[in-house]
Amino acid sequence: MEKIFQRLNKERLTPNQWYVLFCAREKIAPSGVNIYLELRGLVPEWIEDSVPTARALSLLMDIDDEFKGKIPKKDEELMGKNYMDSIKKYRDMFPVGKLPSGKYARDSMKNLEGHFRWFFKNFEYDWDTVFKATEKYVSEYRDDSYKFMRTSKYFICKGKFDRSRDSDLATYCENTVSDVKEDPDFHFKDNVI
């Protein structure tokens, strides 16, 4: 139990905030706490669009593992020895500045670290595949001035309204591993008669 409180302290979360995160993940209403007060300390780093972020889900999984007696994987075991260098290389593949959506293309290293922790817990790709997939993704949007392109963290994973998560990065990695060839001239078209 002491490890859990040390982890919460390290993350600068109160037990009440952890409880609110847990309730958000489980889709239940928290009781006995001032939810509005606790949310002020959680948004946007821990909860975004009423959904726990990848970093929050990773923390909750680690605490679940602690309660179950499992030893959670350390970051180096999960993401590799020099994972921060790899995250930086990934981040630098995205354009500098804002996208046409008004959001910055490159997210903070801390946000990316949490998203990659979630990604590597759920998918078994290596960094080389991640880099190839990311280069393909960015190059596809480069020609159209990055219109409709996701930010670096949302490319890794994005929460949906039903509280599930999807990963464009995983899709691009799968297509990279499968060596899917695309015809650049092929487009769906409507025939108007």
N, C-alpha and C positions, 0 to 999 in steps of 0.2 A: 504494500500500500504506500509505503514511503516513496518508492520510485515514481508512482503516479503523481504524487504531490510535487516531487522534484521536477518532473517533466512539465507539469502545469506552471510551476514557478519559472522554469527556463523559458517557456513560451509566453510568459507574462499573462497567463489566464487565471481567473479566479475559479474556484469550484462551481460557482453559480453559472459562469460563462460556459464551462465545460458541460454542465447539465443542459443548458439551452442548446448547445451544439448537438448534444446527444438527442434531445427531443426533436430538433430540426431534421436530423437524419432519420429518426424513427417515425416522423410525421405525427407526433403527439404534442398536445399543448402542455407546456411547462406549468407547474403549479408551485406556489409558495415563493416565487421570485418576481421581481419587477422586470418583466421582459423588455420593456422599452429602455430601461437603464442598462441592462446587460447587452442589448443589441448595439448600443452606442459604442461599446468597446469591441464589438465583433465585426461590424461592417466597415470596410469592404474586404478586409484581409481574411476573415474567417467565414463570413456569410456574404454571398453576393446573389442578388435577385431571389432572396428567401431560400437559397440553397447553400448548404455547406460547401466551401471551396475544396479543391483537391488537397490542400494543406490540412484543412480541418478533418477531412475524411481519413487522411493518413494518420493524424493524431488519434482520432477515435479508434481506428483499427489497432494502433499500437497499444492503447489503453485496454481495448478488448482483449488483446493477446496477453497483456499483463494479468488481467483477471482470470483468463483461462489457463494461465501458467505457461503459455508458450513464450518463447524468446523471440521478440520481433527482430527482423533482420536490420542490421545497421546499414546506414546509407552506403558505406563502401561495399558491403556485400551485395546490396541491391543494385547500385548504379555503377559500380566499378571504382577502382582506386582513385583516379583523378577525375571524379565526376564533376567537380566544380569547373575544371578546365573545359570539360565536354559541354557543360551547360552554357558556359561563356561562348564557346565556338558556335553552339546552336543559336544562341541569342544574336550573335553577330551576323548570322545568315539573313536576318530580317532587315528591312530597310530602316534607316535612321529617320526619326521624325514621326509625324502623324500620318495615318492612312486617310483615305477620303472619308471614312466613317467618323473621323475626328478623334479616334483613339490612337495612342502611341503603338507603333508596331512592336517595339521591344518592351517587354515587361521586366520588372525588377528580378534580380537573381533569386531573391528569397521566394517570390511567387513561383518562378520557374522550378526551383528546387522542390517545392511541395507538389507541383503538377507532375514532375518527372518521377517523384517517389510513387505517386499513384500509378503512373504509366508503367513503371517497371515492376510494380506489384501485380499488375493485371495482364501484362503482355511480355513475351519473351523475345525481344529483339535486342540487337547489340547497337552500340553507338554508331558504327559505320552505316548500318541500315537506316538509322534515324537521320544521319546527315544526308544520305542520298535521297531519302524521301522528302526531307525538308527542302533541299536544293530544287527538287522537281516541283514542289508546291510553290515556292517563291518565284521560280522562273515562269510558271504558268500565269502568275498574276502580274509579273513585271511589265509585260507588253501592254497591259491594259491599265497602267498607272496604279496598280494594286487595288483596283476597285473591287469591293466585296471580299477582300482578303481578311482572314481572321488574324488577331494579334498572336504573338508568339505563345502565350499561355493557353489561349482558346484553341489553337491548333493542336495542342497536346490533349486537352480534354475540355469539354464544355458541358455544364449541367443543363438538363432539360426540365420542362415543367413537371414531369412525373417523378422528379428527383433522381432519375437515372443519369448516367453520363455517357457521352459518346466521344470518340477520339478520331479526328480526321488523320492525325499522325499514324495511328494504327492501321487505318485503311491504306494510306500511302505506303507504309512499311510492307503491308501484305502484298500490294501490287509490285513493289520493288523486289521483294523476295520471289514472287511468282514470275517476275520478269514479264509483266503484262505490256504488250506493245499496243500503242494507240495510234490510230490513223488521224493525223492532225487535220485532215480535210473533211473528216466525218462529223456531221452535225445533224441533230434531229431537225426535221423540217415539217411544216404543215403544208399540205397541198391545198391550195384554194382553187376551187372550180367555179 
